[in-house]
């Protein structure tokens, strides 16, 4: 009798765990679909600039847009910023926004360290982590979104990306 009860309990536990895992996978797949839909066109996105004032990233001018989601302590993000600085002349007709979920003070130090604040086409911003995850599906750094002049997503990169790959897209 005890063996039967244990087998039944094990079976029910197995069904419960399986149901939970399937529902988690389903939710994750649905979230990916929503994020893909949200990012297909550049969404109007509220962020907070280095001056603590909010501004909106949107498809308002005739420039390519590059969004770089980064973490100041991420070595790959640091390399990305250094490489962008080295090739800054190639990004002349590109609006680039570096976005972090970290406090603005950390973002300011990063921007200053990589000497990117002097360029009018490069902005740094803070975005709440929950919003960056919900709107853009950010789960790793760096994550780069490249939008054409019409605000359509050309490519999304996760991880450090060669500058040549980015330049190839924006120089089409």
C-alpha positions as a Markdown table, in Angstrom:
| # | Residue | x | y | z |
|---|---|---|---|---|
| 1 | Unk | 0.0 | 0.0 | 0.0 |
| 2 | Unk | 2.8 | 2.4 | 0.9 |
| 3 | Unk | 4.6 | 1.6 | -2.4 |
| 4 | Unk | 1.4 | 2.5 | -4.3 |
| 5 | Unk | 1.0 | 5.8 | -2.5 |
| 6 | Unk | 4.7 | 6.7 | -3.0 |
| 7 | Unk | 4.4 | 5.8 | -6.7 |
| 8 | Unk | 1.3 | 8.0 | -7.0 |
| 9 | Unk | 2.9 | 10.9 | -5.2 |
| 10 | Unk | 6.0 | 10.6 | -7.4 |
| 11 | Unk | 3.8 | 10.5 | -10.5 |
| 12 | Unk | 1.8 | 13.6 | -9.4 |
| 13 | Unk | 5.0 | 15.4 | -8.6 |
| 14 | Unk | 6.5 | 14.6 | -12.0 |
| 15 | Unk | 3.3 | 15.8 | -13.7 |
| 16 | Unk | 3.4 | 19.0 | -11.7 |
| 17 | Unk | 7.1 | 19.7 | -12.5 |
| 18 | Unk | 6.6 | 18.9 | -16.1 |
| 19 | Unk | 3.5 | 21.2 | -16.4 |
| 20 | Unk | 5.5 | 24.0 | -14.7 |
| 21 | Unk | 8.5 | 23.6 | -17.1 |
| 22 | Unk | 6.2 | 23.5 | -20.2 |
| 23 | Unk | 4.4 | 26.7 | -19.0 |
| 24 | Unk | 7.8 | 28.5 | -18.4 |
| 25 | Unk | 9.0 | 27.5 | -21.9 |
| 26 | Unk | 5.7 | 28.7 | -23.4 |
| 27 | Unk | 5.9 | 32.1 | -21.6 |
| 28 | Unk | 9.5 | 32.6 | -22.8 |
| 29 | Unk | 8.6 | 31.8 | -26.4 |
| 30 | Unk | 5.6 | 34.2 | -26.2 |
| 31 | Unk | 7.8 | 36.9 | -24.7 |
| 32 | Unk | 10.3 | 36.5 | -27.6 |
| 33 | Unk | 7.5 | 36.9 | -30.1 |
| 34 | Unk | 6.3 | 40.1 | -28.3 |
| 35 | Unk | 9.9 | 41.5 | -28.2 |
| 36 | Unk | 10.4 | 40.7 | -31.9 |
| 37 | Unk | 7.2 | 42.5 | -32.8 |
| 38 | Unk | 8.2 | 45.5 | -30.5 |
| 39 | Unk | 11.6 | 45.9 | -32.0 |
| 40 | Unk | 10.8 | 45.3 | -35.7 |
| 41 | Unk | 10.3 | 49.1 | -36.0 |
| 42 | Unk | 12.2 | 51.4 | -33.7 |
| 43 | Unk | 9.9 | 51.9 | -30.7 |
| 44 | Unk | 9.6 | 55.4 | -29.2 |
| 45 | Unk | 11.6 | 54.8 | -26.0 |
| 46 | Unk | 11.8 | 57.0 | -23.0 |
| 47 | Unk | 15.2 | 57.1 | -21.4 |
| 48 | Unk | 17.1 | 59.4 | -19.0 |
| 49 | Unk | 20.1 | 61.3 | -20.3 |
| 50 | Unk | 23.4 | 62.1 | -18.5 |
| 51 | Unk | 21.8 | 65.4 | -17.4 |
| 52 | Unk | 19.0 | 63.4 | -15.7 |
| 53 | Unk | 16.4 | 64.7 | -18.1 |
| 54 | Unk | 14.2 | 62.3 | -20.0 |
| 55 | Unk | 14.3 | 62.1 | -23.8 |
| 56 | Unk | 12.8 | 59.9 | -26.4 |
| 57 | Unk | 14.7 | 57.7 | -28.8 |
| 58 | Unk | 12.6 | 57.6 | -31.9 |
| 59 | Unk | 12.8 | 57.6 | -35.7 |
| 60 | Unk | 12.7 | 61.4 | -36.1 |
| 61 | Unk | 15.6 | 62.1 | -38.5 |
| 62 | Unk | 17.1 | 60.6 | -41.6 |
| 63 | Unk | 19.9 | 58.8 | -39.7 |
| 64 | Unk | 20.7 | 55.2 | -39.0 |
| 65 | Unk | 20.1 | 54.4 | -35.3 |
| 66 | Unk | 22.4 | 52.2 | -33.3 |
| 67 | Unk | 21.3 | 51.3 | -29.8 |
| 68 | Unk | 24.0 | 49.8 | -27.6 |
| 69 | Unk | 22.7 | 48.2 | -24.4 |
| 70 | Unk | 25.7 | 47.9 | -22.1 |
| 71 | Unk | 27.1 | 47.4 | -18.6 |
| 72 | Unk | 30.0 | 49.6 | -17.4 |
| 73 | Unk | 31.8 | 46.7 | -15.9 |
| 74 | Unk | 31.4 | 44.4 | -18.9 |
| 75 | Unk | 34.7 | 43.9 | -20.7 |
| 76 | Unk | 33.1 | 43.3 | -24.0 |
| 77 | Unk | 31.1 | 46.5 | -23.6 |
| 78 | Unk | 34.3 | 48.4 | -22.8 |
| 79 | Unk | 36.0 | 46.9 | -26.0 |
| 80 | Unk | 32.9 | 47.9 | -28.0 |
| 81 | Unk | 33.1 | 51.5 | -26.8 |
| 82 | Unk | 36.9 | 51.7 | -27.5 |
| 83 | Unk | 36.4 | 50.3 | -31.0 |
| 84 | Unk | 33.6 | 52.8 | -31.7 |
| 85 | Unk | 35.8 | 55.6 | -30.5 |
| 86 | Unk | 38.6 | 54.4 | -32.9 |
| 87 | Unk | 36.2 | 54.4 | -35.8 |
| 88 | Unk | 34.2 | 57.5 | -34.8 |
| 89 | Unk | 34.5 | 59.2 | -38.2 |
| 90 | Unk | 32.7 | 56.2 | -39.8 |
| 91 | Unk | 29.7 | 56.9 | -37.6 |
| 92 | Unk | 29.2 | 60.5 | -38.6 |
| 93 | Unk | 25.8 | 59.9 | -40.1 |
| 94 | Unk | 24.6 | 57.6 | -37.4 |
| 95 | Unk | 22.7 | 58.4 | -34.2 |
| 96 | Unk | 24.1 | 56.2 | -31.5 |
| 97 | Unk | 22.7 | 55.7 | -28.1 |
| 98 | Unk | 24.4 | 53.8 | -25.3 |
| 99 | Unk | 21.8 | 52.6 | -22.8 |
| 100 | Unk | 22.5 | 51.1 | -19.4 |
| 101 | Unk | 20.4 | 50.0 | -16.5 |
| 102 | Unk | 23.0 | 51.2 | -14.1 |
| 103 | Unk | 22.9 | 54.4 | -12.1 |
| 104 | Unk | 23.6 | 57.5 | -14.2 |
| 105 | Unk | 26.8 | 58.2 | -12.2 |
| 106 | Unk | 28.3 | 54.9 | -13.5 |
| 107 | Unk | 27.1 | 55.7 | -17.0 |
| 108 | Unk | 28.7 | 59.2 | -16.8 |
| 109 | Unk | 32.1 | 57.8 | -15.7 |
| 110 | Unk | 32.0 | 55.2 | -18.6 |
| 111 | Unk | 31.1 | 57.9 | -21.2 |
| 112 | Unk | 33.9 | 60.1 | -20.0 |
| 113 | Unk | 36.5 | 57.3 | -19.8 |
| 114 | Unk | 35.8 | 56.3 | -23.5 |
| 115 | Unk | 35.7 | 60.0 | -24.6 |
| 116 | Unk | 32.4 | 59.7 | -26.4 |
| 117 | Unk | 30.5 | 62.6 | -24.8 |
| 118 | Unk | 32.0 | 65.2 | -27.2 |
| 119 | Unk | 30.1 | 63.9 | -30.2 |
| 120 | Unk | 26.6 | 65.2 | -30.9 |
| 121 | Unk | 25.5 | 62.0 | -32.6 |
| 122 | Unk | 26.3 | 59.9 | -29.5 |
| 123 | Unk | 24.2 | 59.9 | -26.4 |
| 124 | Unk | 24.3 | 58.0 | -23.2 |
| 125 | Unk | 21.2 | 57.1 | -21.2 |
| 126 | Unk | 19.7 | 55.1 | -18.3 |
| 127 | Unk | 16.7 | 52.9 | -18.7 |
| 128 | Unk | 15.0 | 50.8 | -16.0 |
| 129 | Unk | 16.0 | 47.2 | -16.2 |
| 130 | Unk | 12.4 | 45.9 | -16.3 |
| 131 | Unk | 11.7 | 48.2 | -19.2 |
| 132 | Unk | 14.8 | 47.2 | -21.2 |
| 133 | Unk | 13.9 | 43.6 | -20.7 |
| 134 | Unk | 10.2 | 44.1 | -21.5 |
| 135 | Unk | 10.7 | 46.3 | -24.5 |
| 136 | Unk | 13.9 | 45.0 | -26.0 |
| 137 | Unk | 14.3 | 41.6 | -24.4 |
| 138 | Unk | 17.7 | 42.5 | -23.0 |
| 139 | Unk | 19.3 | 39.6 | -21.1 |
| 140 | Unk | 23.0 | 40.0 | -21.9 |
| 141 | Unk | 25.5 | 42.8 | -22.6 |
| 142 | Unk | 26.3 | 44.2 | -25.0 |
| 143 | Unk | 23.2 | 43.9 | -27.1 |
| 144 | Unk | 23.1 | 46.1 | -30.2 |
| 145 | Unk | 20.2 | 47.0 | -32.4 |
| 146 | Unk | 20.7 | 48.6 | -35.8 |
| 147 | Unk | 17.9 | 50.5 | -37.4 |
| 148 | Unk | 17.9 | 51.9 | -40.9 |
| 149 | Unk | 16.8 | 55.5 | -41.8 |
| 150 | Unk | 13.2 | 54.4 | -41.9 |
| 151 | Unk | 13.4 | 53.0 | -38.4 |
| 152 | Unk | 13.3 | 49.3 | -39.5 |
| 153 | Unk | 15.4 | 46.8 | -37.6 |
| 154 | Unk | 18.3 | 45.7 | -39.8 |
| 155 | Unk | 20.1 | 43.5 | -37.3 |
| 156 | Unk | 20.3 | 42.7 | -33.6 |
| 157 | Unk | 23.6 | 41.5 | -32.1 |
| 158 | Unk | 24.1 | 39.9 | -28.7 |
| 159 | Unk | 27.7 | 40.1 | -27.5 |
| 160 | Unk | 30.7 | 42.0 | -28.7 |
| 161 | Unk | 30.3 | 42.8 | -32.3 |
| 162 | Unk | 33.0 | 43.6 | -34.9 |
| 163 | Unk | 32.8 | 47.3 | -36.0 |
| 164 | Unk | 33.1 | 46.1 | -39.6 |
| 165 | Unk | 29.8 | 44.3 | -39.2 |
| 166 | Unk | 28.1 | 47.4 | -37.9 |
| 167 | Unk | 29.6 | 49.6 | -40.5 |
| 168 | Unk | 28.6 | 47.3 | -43.3 |
| 169 | Unk | 25.0 | 47.6 | -42.3 |
| 170 | Unk | 25.0 | 51.4 | -41.9 |
| 171 | Unk | 26.9 | 52.0 | -45.1 |
| 172 | Unk | 24.4 | 50.2 | -47.3 |
